[in-house]
Amino acid sequence: MRVNYMILPFLLLFFSHASIADWAKKRASIMGTEVAVEVWHEDSAKAASAVDSVMQEMQRVDHLMSTHKETSALAKINRLASAGPVKVGAELFGLIDKSLKCSEKTHGAFDITYASVGYLYDYRHASRPQQSEVESALQAVDYRLISLDADKQTVTFKREGMRIDLGGIAKGYAVDQSIKILARQGIRHARVTAGGDTRVLGSRLGRPWTVGVRHPRASKKMVAVIPLMDEAISTSGDYERYFDESGIRYHHIINPETGDSAREVRSVSIIGPKAVMTDALSTSVFVLGVESGLELINSMDDYEAIIVDKSGSLHYSTGLEQFQSANEPEGSHNNLIPSLLASVN
């Protein structure tokens, strides 16, 4: 059953002021991004403890799945899996397996082996590989070159030079795990965010949570404000890690087919029940582009998409189109929802 979303005016700053003192909040830099947690409980000490447990979980997932920590299990796979099977724990094995299933569903648009070429880019220092280097590295980009043995829980790479990176799914996974922890502790109202991935638990004391989708070319503006209850939203944009060179933007969302940045869209936001999937799908749709991306999302129950294409126009999945037409001014040719979306051109 497709999710329906109530269109509301911009409410980003207009939350209820009831029981503000009982909200426990914390921010930290983890998993290469900003992690933020907001929890409410009648017992303020319990709320604070719940927030700390989320931060501990984020740290745990980071230590397990980071490509930048040499001691992580994922780093061990990248070092050794080309030489033979590497045994991993059930949790990491399961997420790699889920990643490969996402690759199959998206026909390779989502591919954790993109890292085989992606590591050649240095966005901080505005450095990119030569085309010859890209073409050589692309020989190791193919999710079908990963061999999983479910009985032995091992991972093997079938080609030299292969690397994997779970950056397109691990933050969403960590957010989901955090929500599970909060629910087990009796928390009924919370929001957990890791970079572009957010999931909310319950309401914000009787009102929907509202999550803003930032303008891809103006960081202080929003193109959408989405009301959510017990939902997740993930946004992938070409403004997160990038550099511009000769009028071309090189950013971290790599098209596995070309080894270059995907440039058909500027940002993609996916709404759905699980952050692990909204995370992977936002990356996938970014690579697929508007037409194929919307076809994918429209084929999936309970997931919706808002896409800003390369010209700045907005596109919506089927479940959101009703709000576009319902809110369009009479006689207007503007393809926007006035109460929800702002022009991005």
Summary of the structure (lengths in Angstrom):
residues: 345
radius of gyration: 20.3
end to end distance: 33.6
largest distance: 64.6
contacts: 1158
relative contact order: 0.14
helix: 34%
strand: 26%
